[in-house]
Amino acid sequence: MKLDDPRLFRQYAYIDGKWTHGDAGREEAVIDPATNEVLGHIPLLEADQIRAAVDAADAAFVQWRALRVDERCERLLAWYDLLQAHREDLAHLMTREQGKPLPDARGEVEYGASFVRWFAEEGKRTFGQTIPSHIPNAALGTLKEPVGVAALITPWNFPLAMITRKAAAAMAAGCTVVVKPAGETPFSALALAELAERAGIPAGVFNVVLGDAPMVSEVLCKEDRVKALSFTGSTPVGRLLLEQSASTVKRVSLELGGNAPFIVGPDVDPKEAALAAVAAKFQTAGQDCLAANRILVHESIHDEFVAHFAERMLAFNVGNGLDSEIDIGPLIHRRAVDKAAAIVDDALSKGATLVQGDQNRAPGENFFMPTLLTEVTAEMKVWREENFAPVAGITRYSTDEEVIEMANDTEYGLSAYIFTHDIRRIWKIMRALKNGMVAVNTVKMTGPPIPFGGVKQSGLGREGGTAGIEEYLETKYYCLGGLGSVSGS
């Protein structure tokens, strides 16, 4: 792989400040989804090596937590500076392993780096409290202390930002981390490790392990020295990790699936709303937990909305993310393409209308052409499942009460979108939606200061903002007695 800095391309695990192969010599190939070219190979570690990473993190925790918060801040800011300095190589690496267009990859590098900068400073604000005492001659209060070693299990759709959003928060709090990236996209994680080392982050503070995902996850979940687990991925896997963590009573945060409704009111410009819905649906080829999966349009503007939506879709350029002017890259692998096709077939068999989506135009076997379905109903998979593909389903509605019921008709509760200019409708629908995040008249809602997360089967806890660092902190209460009387002068 051609990079300005070839050392950013690493084909090893990173444990205790050392690059390492697997003990058994097993490895697997990492594939460019746009071309099916083998980019490199990564080692498949054994359980003992996963525990060795926990050993390293546990040992490093003693010194890392003892650093002053401003010292940890300086190390993290140095990491941030290196991410910015190498953003073009990091973006190129991401496009090769994940497939997203290069401009999107550049955007993710900026987005991922922003969490490092935010939490570097937020670590200075992990304040305790002074509690007015109800006990004679005593001072009461709280301290915030790091929980310990944190295991971070991250997905392939945002292979850099999902790591920095977790790791920067944990490390700023004083925790050490063991990162398990997705096997499809390990090289972004390993480049982060290389830059963390250059930034002066001590050995053992940031570790990256690779291997069979069920085995690695089980070891990390059942390891008592791992005090916190943060996972981003599917709801079924999140449930399993929660079960496996029960025996050690870990601090668990889960960012799971989404099935976002995109509600279009009768009072908006259909073209403006359609362009926004397209943007909310098709980022990362629809492989995004925030993607607008169920587009609910008022019957009075439905047909005009659909026409504008289809027109914008038709203008998309689909192809290799390294090529210029590409809007949509490949799906992560062929299984994702097959799943997308099955979802479309299911919808058509149950009465949906295919407005657009000629798969004969796909430029390769891992590509799925943007697809638009109308007359979508609740019996269809495209309504029920997080499709994680460039498949948009549109349903018409007639009243606010109806659309609220439709929007909440899912086990998921991550994000939702509302487009209307009626403040009474905004407030009514926003409060009624069972979602952790609601965007009104915009599709941009994420960033370092916000508490990212969902309700229902979309997860536990929050990432980002002041809530994000709390996932890695314990509250210690103290009662300092025997002070005697206190008098002023």
TIPAGU-649746 format. One record per residue (C-alpha): x, y, z; residue number from 1. Coordinates in Angstrom, 2 decimals, always signed. Layout:
<pts>
<pt <X, Y, Z>, NUM>
...
</pts>
This chain:
<pts>
<pt <+0.00, +0.00, +0.00>, 1>
<pt <+1.41, +3.37, -1.04>, 2>
<pt <+1.49, +5.87, +1.79>, 3>
<pt <+3.64, +8.94, +2.39>, 4>
<pt <+4.59, +7.33, +5.71>, 5>
<pt <+4.81, +3.55, +5.12>, 6>
<pt <+5.19, +2.89, +8.86>, 7>
<pt <+1.49, +3.64, +9.29>, 8>
<pt <+0.68, +0.39, +7.52>, 9>
<pt <+1.17, -2.29, +10.17>, 10>
<pt <+0.33, -5.98, +9.88>, 11>
<pt <+0.82, -6.90, +13.54>, 12>
<pt <-1.05, -6.68, +16.80>, 13>
<pt <+0.16, -4.05, +19.27>, 14>
<pt <+0.58, -5.17, +22.88>, 15>
<pt <+2.53, -3.40, +25.63>, 16>
<pt <+4.24, -1.11, +23.16>, 17>
<pt <+5.42, -3.99, +20.95>, 18>
<pt <+4.33, -5.15, +17.50>, 19>
<pt <+3.60, -8.86, +17.66>, 20>
<pt <+2.57, -11.87, +15.55>, 21>
<pt <+0.22, -14.56, +16.70>, 22>
<pt <+1.77, -17.43, +18.65>, 23>
<pt <+0.16, -20.07, +16.44>, 24>
<pt <+1.18, -18.41, +13.20>, 25>
<pt <-2.44, -18.08, +12.05>, 26>
<pt <-3.41, -15.05, +10.00>, 27>
<pt <-6.17, -13.78, +7.76>, 28>
<pt <-6.26, -11.58, +4.70>, 29>
<pt <-7.73, -8.08, +4.65>, 30>
<pt <-9.55, -7.33, +1.40>, 31>
<pt <-10.20, -4.08, -0.46>, 32>
<pt <-13.98, -4.33, -0.96>, 33>
<pt <-13.87, -2.22, -4.13>, 34>
<pt <-11.42, -4.49, -5.96>, 35>
<pt <-11.22, -7.71, -3.91>, 36>
<pt <-7.45, -7.13, -3.80>, 37>
<pt <-5.62, -8.48, -0.77>, 38>
<pt <-4.25, -5.46, +1.08>, 39>
<pt <-2.31, -7.40, +3.69>, 40>
<pt <-2.59, -9.97, +6.44>, 41>
<pt <-3.15, -9.71, +10.17>, 42>
<pt <-2.30, -12.24, +12.88>, 43>
<pt <-5.02, -14.17, +14.68>, 44>
<pt <-4.00, -14.11, +18.31>, 45>
<pt <-4.66, -16.86, +20.83>, 46>
<pt <-6.48, -16.41, +24.13>, 47>
<pt <-3.21, -16.21, +26.07>, 48>
<pt <-2.12, -13.22, +23.97>, 49>
<pt <-5.41, -11.45, +24.60>, 50>
<pt <-4.80, -11.95, +28.32>, 51>
<pt <-1.26, -10.65, +27.83>, 52>
<pt <-2.76, -7.42, +26.48>, 53>
<pt <-4.92, -7.21, +29.60>, 54>
<pt <-1.77, -7.83, +31.70>, 55>
<pt <-0.06, -4.92, +29.95>, 56>
<pt <-3.04, -2.60, +30.35>, 57>
<pt <-3.46, -3.54, +34.00>, 58>
<pt <+0.21, -2.88, +34.75>, 59>
<pt <+0.25, +0.41, +32.84>, 60>
<pt <-2.89, +1.61, +34.62>, 61>
<pt <-0.98, +2.26, +37.85>, 62>
<pt <+1.28, +4.90, +36.29>, 63>
<pt <-1.20, +6.28, +33.75>, 64>
<pt <-3.85, +7.08, +36.36>, 65>
<pt <-1.16, +8.65, +38.57>, 66>
<pt <-0.26, +11.25, +35.93>, 67>
<pt <-1.64, +14.70, +36.47>, 68>
<pt <-4.62, +15.40, +34.25>, 69>
<pt <-2.69, +18.09, +32.39>, 70>
<pt <+0.06, +15.55, +31.63>, 71>
<pt <-2.47, +13.12, +30.18>, 72>
<pt <-3.96, +16.03, +28.26>, 73>
<pt <-0.58, +16.86, +26.71>, 74>
<pt <-0.07, +13.27, +25.51>, 75>
<pt <-3.54, +13.15, +23.98>, 76>
<pt <-3.08, +16.52, +22.27>, 77>
<pt <+0.19, +15.26, +20.81>, 78>
<pt <-1.77, +12.26, +19.46>, 79>
<pt <-4.34, +14.66, +18.00>, 80>
<pt <-1.63, +16.68, +16.26>, 81>
<pt <-0.22, +13.53, +14.68>, 82>
<pt <-3.65, +12.44, +13.45>, 83>
<pt <-4.01, +15.81, +11.75>, 84>
<pt <-0.50, +15.71, +10.32>, 85>
<pt <-1.12, +12.28, +8.76>, 86>
<pt <-4.76, +12.70, +7.83>, 87>
<pt <-4.22, +12.04, +4.12>, 88>
<pt <-2.48, +8.71, +4.73>, 89>
<pt <-5.10, +7.75, +7.31>, 90>
<pt <-7.90, +8.58, +4.87>, 91>
<pt <-6.26, +6.61, +2.07>, 92>
<pt <-5.78, +3.63, +4.36>, 93>
<pt <-9.43, +3.79, +5.42>, 94>
<pt <-10.75, +3.96, +1.88>, 95>
<pt <-8.71, +0.93, +0.88>, 96>
<pt <-9.92, -1.27, +3.74>, 97>
<pt <-13.47, +0.05, +4.20>, 98>
<pt <-14.42, +1.30, +0.73>, 99>
<pt <-15.93, +4.71, +1.53>, 100>
<pt <-15.12, +7.57, -0.87>, 101>
<pt <-11.89, +9.39, -0.07>, 102>
<pt <-13.62, +12.70, +0.84>, 103>
<pt <-15.76, +10.79, +3.35>, 104>
<pt <-12.65, +9.13, +4.76>, 105>
<pt <-10.97, +12.51, +5.16>, 106>
<pt <-14.05, +13.69, +6.98>, 107>
<pt <-13.91, +10.73, +9.31>, 108>
<pt <-10.26, +11.41, +10.17>, 109>
<pt <-11.21, +14.97, +11.13>, 110>
<pt <-14.22, +13.68, +13.07>, 111>
<pt <-12.18, +11.02, +14.84>, 112>
<pt <-9.39, +13.43, +15.72>, 113>
<pt <-11.91, +15.87, +17.18>, 114>
<pt <-12.78, +13.39, +19.93>, 115>
<pt <-9.14, +13.16, +20.96>, 116>
<pt <-8.91, +16.92, +21.30>, 117>
<pt <-12.27, +17.21, +23.10>, 118>
<pt <-11.56, +14.53, +25.69>, 119>
<pt <-7.98, +15.69, +26.22>, 120>
<pt <-9.49, +18.87, +27.62>, 121>
<pt <-12.57, +17.24, +29.17>, 122>
<pt <-10.30, +15.14, +31.39>, 123>
<pt <-9.48, +18.35, +33.26>, 124>
<pt <-13.15, +18.79, +34.13>, 125>
<pt <-13.91, +15.50, +35.88>, 126>
<pt <-15.00, +17.33, +38.99>, 127>
<pt <-16.18, +15.84, +42.24>, 128>
<pt <-18.59, +17.56, +44.59>, 129>
<pt <-18.60, +19.12, +48.03>, 130>
<pt <-21.69, +17.93, +49.90>, 131>
<pt <-23.13, +20.14, +52.67>, 132>
<pt <-22.71, +17.96, +55.73>, 133>
<pt <-25.56, +16.61, +57.83>, 134>
<pt <-22.99, +14.94, +60.11>, 135>
<pt <-21.47, +17.04, +62.93>, 136>
<pt <-17.77, +17.87, +62.57>, 137>
<pt <-17.45, +16.13, +59.17>, 138>
<pt <-16.69, +17.12, +55.58>, 139>
<pt <-18.50, +15.21, +52.82>, 140>
<pt <-17.73, +15.01, +49.14>, 141>
<pt <-17.03, +12.92, +46.07>, 142>
<pt <-14.06, +12.21, +43.83>, 143>
<pt <-14.03, +10.89, +40.27>, 144>
<pt <-11.63, +7.99, +39.71>, 145>
<pt <-10.90, +5.89, +36.60>, 146>
<pt <-12.57, +2.49, +36.55>, 147>
<pt <-9.45, +0.65, +35.32>, 148>
<pt <-8.79, -1.35, +32.16>, 149>
<pt <-11.38, -0.76, +29.43>, 150>
<pt <-12.06, -3.16, +26.54>, 151>
<pt <-13.21, -1.41, +23.35>, 152>
<pt <-14.80, -3.48, +20.58>, 153>
<pt <-15.39, -1.46, +17.43>, 154>
<pt <-17.08, -1.91, +14.02>, 155>
<pt <-15.92, -1.67, +10.43>, 156>
<pt <-18.18, +1.15, +9.16>, 157>
<pt <-16.26, +3.93, +10.97>, 158>
<pt <-12.95, +2.19, +11.71>, 159>
<pt <-11.10, +5.22, +13.09>, 160>
<pt <-13.70, +7.44, +14.73>, 161>
<pt <-15.39, +4.66, +16.69>, 162>
<pt <-12.03, +3.94, +18.33>, 163>
<pt <-11.08, +7.52, +19.15>, 164>
<pt <-14.56, +8.30, +20.53>, 165>
<pt <-14.11, +5.50, +23.06>, 166>
<pt <-10.35, +5.45, +23.63>, 167>
<pt <-9.87, +9.20, +24.06>, 168>
<pt <-12.61, +9.32, +26.70>, 169>
<pt <-11.21, +6.32, +28.57>, 170>
<pt <-7.61, +7.50, +28.43>, 171>
<pt <-8.48, +11.06, +29.46>, 172>
<pt <-10.28, +9.60, +32.48>, 173>
<pt <-7.09, +7.75, +33.43>, 174>
<pt <-8.02, +4.31, +32.09>, 175>
<pt <-5.92, +2.06, +29.88>, 176>
<pt <-7.48, +0.32, +26.89>, 177>
<pt <-7.49, -2.90, +24.90>, 178>
<pt <-8.97, -2.28, +21.46>, 179>
<pt <-10.46, -5.05, +19.32>, 180>
<pt <-11.16, -3.58, +15.84>, 181>
<pt <-13.25, -5.34, +13.23>, 182>
<pt <-11.33, -7.93, +11.23>, 183>
<pt <-12.43, -6.26, +8.01>, 184>
<pt <-10.80, -2.93, +8.93>, 185>
<pt <-7.84, -3.44, +11.29>, 186>
<pt <-5.32, -1.15, +9.64>, 187>
<pt <-6.90, +2.12, +10.79>, 188>
<pt <-6.66, +0.88, +14.39>, 189>
<pt <-3.04, -0.15, +13.96>, 190>
<pt <-2.16, +3.23, +12.45>, 191>
<pt <-3.70, +4.83, +15.54>, 192>
<pt <-1.42, +2.66, +17.68>, 193>
<pt <+1.63, +3.75, +15.71>, 194>
<pt <+0.75, +7.41, +16.17>, 195>
<pt <-0.09, +6.94, +19.85>, 196>
<pt <+3.39, +5.55, +20.40>, 197>
<pt <+4.94, +8.54, +18.61>, 198>
<pt <+2.82, +10.85, +20.77>, 199>
<pt <+4.47, +9.50, +23.91>, 200>
<pt <+1.55, +7.43, +25.16>, 201>
<pt <+3.29, +4.87, +27.42>, 202>
<pt <+3.48, +1.18, +26.60>, 203>
<pt <+0.43, -0.72, +27.74>, 204>
<pt <-1.93, +2.26, +27.76>, 205>
<pt <-3.23, +1.68, +24.20>, 206>
<pt <-3.24, -1.92, +22.98>, 207>
<pt <-4.72, -3.39, +19.78>, 208>
<pt <-5.58, -7.09, +19.65>, 209>
<pt <-6.66, -9.08, +16.60>, 210>
<pt <-8.21, -12.49, +16.27>, 211>
<pt <-11.36, -14.55, +16.12>, 212>
<pt <-14.05, -12.10, +17.27>, 213>
<pt <-16.15, -14.46, +19.44>, 214>
<pt <-13.05, -15.75, +21.24>, 215>
<pt <-11.53, -12.32, +21.82>, 216>
<pt <-14.82, -10.90, +23.04>, 217>
<pt <-15.42, -13.77, +25.44>, 218>
<pt <-11.94, -13.44, +26.95>, 219>
<pt <-12.35, -9.69, +27.43>, 220>
<pt <-15.87, -10.02, +28.84>, 221>
<pt <-14.96, -12.72, +31.34>, 222>
<pt <-11.64, -11.18, +32.40>, 223>
<pt <-12.15, -9.68, +35.85>, 224>
<pt <-9.37, -7.13, +35.44>, 225>
<pt <-11.30, -5.55, +32.58>, 226>
<pt <-13.55, -3.16, +34.47>, 227>
<pt <-15.37, -1.52, +31.56>, 228>
<pt <-16.56, -2.76, +28.18>, 229>
<pt <-17.65, -0.48, +25.34>, 230>
<pt <-19.07, -2.02, +22.17>, 231>
<pt <-20.43, -0.60, +18.94>, 232>
<pt <-22.16, -3.07, +16.67>, 233>
<pt <-25.29, -5.10, +16.16>, 234>
<pt <-27.98, -5.56, +18.79>, 235>
<pt <-27.74, -9.40, +18.84>, 236>
<pt <-23.98, -9.25, +19.52>, 237>
<pt <-24.51, -6.53, +22.12>, 238>
<pt <-26.95, -8.74, +24.01>, 239>
<pt <-24.42, -11.57, +23.99>, 240>
<pt <-21.61, -9.36, +25.31>, 241>
<pt <-23.88, -8.08, +28.06>, 242>
<pt <-24.58, -11.66, +29.13>, 243>
<pt <-20.90, -12.59, +29.04>, 244>
<pt <-19.98, -9.54, +31.15>, 245>
<pt <-22.52, -10.32, +33.87>, 246>
<pt <-20.27, -12.65, +35.85>, 247>
<pt <-17.70, -9.87, +36.41>, 248>
<pt <-20.27, -7.05, +36.83>, 249>
<pt <-18.50, -4.71, +34.44>, 250>
<pt <-19.38, -1.17, +33.51>, 251>
<pt <-20.93, -1.84, +30.07>, 252>
<pt <-21.81, +0.70, +27.39>, 253>
<pt <-23.40, -0.46, +24.15>, 254>
<pt <-24.02, +1.52, +20.97>, 255>
<pt <-26.19, -0.88, +18.98>, 256>
<pt <-28.47, -0.93, +15.98>, 257>
<pt <-30.66, +1.82, +14.62>, 258>
<pt <-33.77, +2.03, +12.46>, 259>
<pt <-34.19, +5.78, +12.21>, 260>
<pt <-37.47, +7.32, +11.10>, 261>
<pt <-37.25, +10.39, +8.88>, 262>
<pt <-40.51, +12.29, +9.31>, 263>
<pt <-41.49, +14.84, +6.66>, 264>
<pt <-44.30, +17.22, +7.61>, 265>
<pt <-46.88, +18.68, +5.22>, 266>
<pt <-45.52, +22.24, +5.50>, 267>
<pt <-41.98, +21.78, +4.15>, 268>
<pt <-40.52, +22.19, +0.67>, 269>
<pt <-40.59, +18.65, -0.78>, 270>
<pt <-37.35, +19.15, -2.68>, 271>
<pt <-35.48, +20.51, +0.34>, 272>
<pt <-36.71, +17.64, +2.49>, 273>
<pt <-35.92, +15.05, -0.18>, 274>
<pt <-32.32, +16.24, -0.53>, 275>
<pt <-31.93, +16.09, +3.24>, 276>
<pt <-33.38, +12.59, +3.35>, 277>
<pt <-30.97, +11.42, +0.67>, 278>
<pt <-28.07, +12.80, +2.69>, 279>
<pt <-29.36, +11.08, +5.85>, 280>
<pt <-29.77, +7.75, +4.08>, 281>
<pt <-26.76, +7.21, +1.87>, 282>
<pt <-23.65, +8.18, +3.85>, 283>
<pt <-21.16, +5.28, +3.89>, 284>
<pt <-23.40, +3.52, +1.34>, 285>
<pt <-26.14, +3.32, +3.95>, 286>
<pt <-23.85, +1.41, +6.33>, 287>
<pt <-24.50, +3.80, +9.19>, 288>
<pt <-26.47, +3.31, +12.40>, 289>
<pt <-27.85, +6.85, +11.96>, 290>
<pt <-29.10, +6.17, +8.43>, 291>
<pt <-32.69, +7.17, +7.70>, 292>
<pt <-34.13, +3.70, +7.27>, 293>
<pt <-37.87, +4.50, +7.31>, 294>
<pt <-38.81, +7.68, +5.45>, 295>
<pt <-42.31, +8.78, +6.48>, 296>
<pt <-43.80, +11.48, +4.23>, 297>
<pt <-47.10, +13.30, +4.60>, 298>
<pt <-49.54, +12.23, +1.92>, 299>
<pt <-50.02, +15.79, +0.66>, 300>
<pt <-46.43, +16.05, -0.63>, 301>
<pt <-45.56, +12.34, -1.01>, 302>
<pt <-45.44, +12.13, -4.81>, 303>
<pt <-43.42, +15.31, -5.27>, 304>
<pt <-41.01, +14.22, -2.52>, 305>
<pt <-40.50, +10.82, -4.19>, 306>
<pt <-39.78, +12.47, -7.55>, 307>
<pt <-37.08, +14.73, -6.08>, 308>
<pt <-35.60, +11.87, -4.05>, 309>
<pt <-35.34, +9.65, -7.15>, 310>
<pt <-33.83, +12.47, -9.21>, 311>
<pt <-31.08, +13.05, -6.64>, 312>
<pt <-30.37, +9.32, -6.37>, 313>
<pt <-30.00, +9.05, -10.12>, 314>
<pt <-27.14, +11.57, -10.01>, 315>
<pt <-25.03, +9.43, -7.67>, 316>
<pt <-21.70, +8.13, -8.95>, 317>
<pt <-21.01, +4.63, -7.65>, 318>
<pt <-17.51, +3.17, -7.76>, 319>
<pt <-14.10, +2.78, -6.18>, 320>
<pt <-13.73, +5.32, -3.38>, 321>
<pt <-10.26, +6.27, -4.60>, 322>
<pt <-11.66, +7.54, -7.90>, 323>
<pt <-12.67, +11.18, -8.21>, 324>
<pt <-16.26, +12.35, -7.82>, 325>
<pt <-17.49, +9.08, -6.30>, 326>
<pt <-20.52, +9.41, -4.03>, 327>
<pt <-21.07, +5.79, -3.00>, 328>
<pt <-18.47, +3.06, -2.62>, 329>
<pt <-18.88, -0.68, -2.20>, 330>
<pt <-20.52, -2.54, +0.63>, 331>
<pt <-18.09, -4.15, +3.02>, 332>
<pt <-18.33, -7.65, +1.47>, 333>
<pt <-20.48, -9.86, -0.73>, 334>
<pt <-22.62, -11.04, +2.20>, 335>
<pt <-23.81, -7.48, +2.67>, 336>
<pt <-24.80, -7.30, -0.99>, 337>
<pt <-26.74, -10.56, -0.72>, 338>
<pt <-28.55, -9.26, +2.38>, 339>
<pt <-29.49, -6.02, +0.61>, 340>
<pt <-30.85, -7.98, -2.34>, 341>
<pt <-32.89, -10.21, -0.01>, 342>
<pt <-34.40, -7.17, +1.71>, 343>
<pt <-35.45, -5.68, -1.63>, 344>
<pt <-36.88, -8.99, -2.87>, 345>
<pt <-38.86, -9.37, +0.35>, 346>
<pt <-40.33, -5.89, -0.02>, 347>
<pt <-41.32, -6.43, -3.64>, 348>
<pt <-42.92, -9.76, -2.83>, 349>
<pt <-45.09, -8.00, -0.24>, 350>
<pt <-46.31, -5.17, -2.43>, 351>
<pt <-43.64, -2.48, -2.45>, 352>
<pt <-42.92, -0.56, -5.65>, 353>
<pt <-39.38, -0.39, -7.05>, 354>
<pt <-38.85, +3.18, -8.22>, 355>
<pt <-35.12, +2.91, -8.85>, 356>
<pt <-32.29, +0.42, -8.36>, 357>
<pt <-30.97, -1.41, -11.41>, 358>
<pt <-28.37, -3.82, -10.00>, 359>
<pt <-27.13, -4.63, -13.51>, 360>
<pt <-25.32, -1.28, -13.36>, 361>
<pt <-23.25, -2.24, -10.31>, 362>
<pt <-19.53, -1.76, -11.08>, 363>
<pt <-18.39, -4.81, -9.10>, 364>
<pt <-19.56, -7.76, -7.07>, 365>
<pt <-19.46, -5.90, -3.73>, 366>
<pt <-21.47, -2.93, -4.99>, 367>
<pt <-25.20, -2.39, -4.57>, 368>
<pt <-26.82, +0.36, -6.58>, 369>
<pt <-28.89, +2.90, -4.63>, 370>
<pt <-32.43, +1.61, -4.45>, 371>
<pt <-35.72, +3.37, -3.77>, 372>
<pt <-38.86, +1.55, -2.67>, 373>
<pt <-42.28, +3.11, -2.08>, 374>
<pt <-45.46, +1.76, -0.51>, 375>
<pt <-43.36, +0.17, +2.21>, 376>
<pt <-45.31, -1.43, +5.06>, 377>
<pt <-44.50, -2.69, +8.54>, 378>
<pt <-44.57, -6.34, +7.41>, 379>
<pt <-41.47, -5.88, +5.25>, 380>
<pt <-37.87, -6.49, +6.31>, 381>
<pt <-36.90, -3.07, +4.97>, 382>
<pt <-39.12, -1.61, +7.69>, 383>
<pt <-38.22, -4.01, +10.50>, 384>
<pt <-34.47, -4.46, +10.04>, 385>
<pt <-31.50, -2.15, +10.08>, 386>
<pt <-30.70, -2.75, +6.43>, 387>
<pt <-27.16, -1.26, +6.43>, 388>
<pt <-27.31, -0.81, +2.67>, 389>
<pt <-28.21, +1.92, +0.13>, 390>
<pt <-31.87, +0.86, +0.20>, 391>
<pt <-34.42, +3.58, +0.99>, 392>
<pt <-38.03, +2.83, +1.85>, 393>
<pt <-40.75, +5.50, +1.76>, 394>
<pt <-44.15, +5.29, +3.44>, 395>
<pt <-46.96, +7.85, +3.37>, 396>
<pt <-48.94, +8.99, +6.41>, 397>
<pt <-51.85, +11.34, +7.10>, 398>
<pt <-51.77, +12.60, +10.73>, 399>
<pt <-49.22, +13.43, +13.42>, 400>
<pt <-50.66, +10.73, +15.67>, 401>
<pt <-50.26, +8.16, +12.92>, 402>
<pt <-46.67, +9.06, +12.16>, 403>
<pt <-45.69, +8.97, +15.84>, 404>
<pt <-47.07, +5.46, +16.11>, 405>
<pt <-45.30, +4.42, +12.91>, 406>
<pt <-41.99, +5.92, +13.98>, 407>
<pt <-42.06, +4.13, +17.33>, 408>
<pt <-43.01, +0.81, +15.75>, 409>
<pt <-39.53, -0.73, +16.10>, 410>
<pt <-37.38, -2.34, +18.75>, 411>
<pt <-34.70, +0.26, +18.05>, 412>
<pt <-34.44, +3.77, +19.46>, 413>
<pt <-31.19, +5.41, +18.39>, 414>
<pt <-31.87, +8.45, +16.20>, 415>
<pt <-34.77, +10.15, +14.45>, 416>
<pt <-35.22, +13.05, +12.05>, 417>
<pt <-38.11, +15.54, +11.82>, 418>
<pt <-38.61, +18.04, +9.01>, 419>
<pt <-41.35, +20.58, +9.67>, 420>
<pt <-41.53, +24.32, +10.44>, 421>
<pt <-44.48, +24.10, +12.83>, 422>
<pt <-43.03, +24.50, +16.32>, 423>
<pt <-46.05, +22.85, +17.90>, 424>
<pt <-45.64, +19.81, +15.65>, 425>
<pt <-41.89, +19.73, +16.34>, 426>
<pt <-42.38, +19.72, +20.09>, 427>
<pt <-45.24, +17.21, +19.99>, 428>
<pt <-43.42, +14.68, +17.81>, 429>
<pt <-39.99, +15.17, +19.35>, 430>
<pt <-41.28, +14.48, +22.85>, 431>
<pt <-43.30, +11.47, +21.71>, 432>
<pt <-40.50, +9.74, +19.82>, 433>
<pt <-38.78, +6.90, +21.67>, 434>
<pt <-35.27, +7.75, +20.49>, 435>
<pt <-32.11, +8.83, +22.24>, 436>
<pt <-31.34, +11.53, +19.65>, 437>
<pt <-33.63, +13.67, +17.49>, 438>
<pt <-32.49, +16.01, +14.70>, 439>
<pt <-34.96, +18.71, +13.63>, 440>
<pt <-34.63, +20.27, +10.17>, 441>
<pt <-31.04, +19.06, +9.87>, 442>
<pt <-29.21, +15.81, +9.26>, 443>
<pt <-26.07, +16.90, +11.11>, 444>
<pt <-26.31, +15.95, +14.76>, 445>
<pt <-23.11, +14.30, +15.96>, 446>
<pt <-19.80, +15.58, +17.28>, 447>
<pt <-17.58, +15.56, +20.38>, 448>
<pt <-19.83, +17.65, +22.69>, 449>
<pt <-23.03, +15.61, +22.25>, 450>
<pt <-24.19, +12.55, +24.25>, 451>
<pt <-24.43, +9.97, +21.47>, 452>
<pt <-26.59, +6.94, +22.24>, 453>
<pt <-29.98, +5.30, +22.10>, 454>
<pt <-32.80, +3.73, +24.07>, 455>
<pt <-34.68, +0.42, +23.86>, 456>
<pt <-32.64, -2.16, +21.91>, 457>
<pt <-30.27, +0.51, +20.59>, 458>
<pt <-28.00, +0.35, +23.59>, 459>
<pt <-26.88, +1.49, +27.00>, 460>
<pt <-24.92, +4.57, +28.02>, 461>
<pt <-23.63, +7.49, +25.97>, 462>
<pt <-20.50, +8.41, +24.03>, 463>
<pt <-19.22, +11.94, +23.55>, 464>
<pt <-19.74, +15.02, +25.67>, 465>
<pt <-19.59, +15.05, +29.43>, 466>
<pt <-21.61, +11.83, +29.53>, 467>
<pt <-18.99, +10.02, +27.43>, 468>
<pt <-16.18, +10.32, +29.95>, 469>
<pt <-18.50, +9.30, +32.81>, 470>
<pt <-18.63, +5.79, +31.32>, 471>
<pt <-15.00, +5.37, +32.46>, 472>
<pt <-15.24, +6.99, +35.89>, 473>
<pt <-16.38, +5.81, +39.30>, 474>
<pt <-17.75, +8.15, +41.96>, 475>
<pt <-15.99, +7.77, +45.30>, 476>
<pt <-17.77, +9.30, +48.27>, 477>
<pt <-15.80, +10.39, +51.32>, 478>
<pt <-16.81, +11.36, +54.81>, 479>
<pt <-13.98, +13.10, +56.65>, 480>
<pt <-14.89, +13.11, +60.31>, 481>
<pt <-13.31, +14.41, +63.51>, 482>
<pt <-12.73, +17.91, +62.20>, 483>
<pt <-13.96, +19.68, +65.33>, 484>
<pt <-15.78, +22.96, +65.16>, 485>
<pt <-15.08, +25.37, +62.32>, 486>
<pt <-15.28, +29.07, +63.02>, 487>
<pt <-14.71, +32.04, +60.82>, 488>
<pt <-12.67, +35.10, +61.59>, 489>
</pts>
